[in-house]
Amino acid sequence: MEIFVGNLPLQVDRDQLRDLFRPYGDVSEARVIVDKFSGLSRGFGFVHMPNNGEAIEGINALNGHEIQGNRIRVEASRTPPRRHSK
């Protein structure tokens, strides 16, 4: 399951984001989105957890969790389905 994490402090990197979700299960990927020009964090990221049950547990536990003074928003990602070329 792909998980959206918003309102991240700008200092949080992908390793810290991955470590945040590890107590809830296997994390196959963690990405903090950065501005392509400045290289600075945009304050949000995505975590991929292959087990949906573990992902839901992580979402429920971490939504509203405070990190470095920011209350993060955690929810299932609403990315549109990928289009397949013909």
Secondary structure by P-SEA (a helix, b strand, c coil): cbbbbccccccccaaaaaaaacccccccbbbbbbccccccccccbbbbbccaaaaaaaaaaccccccccccccccccccccccccc
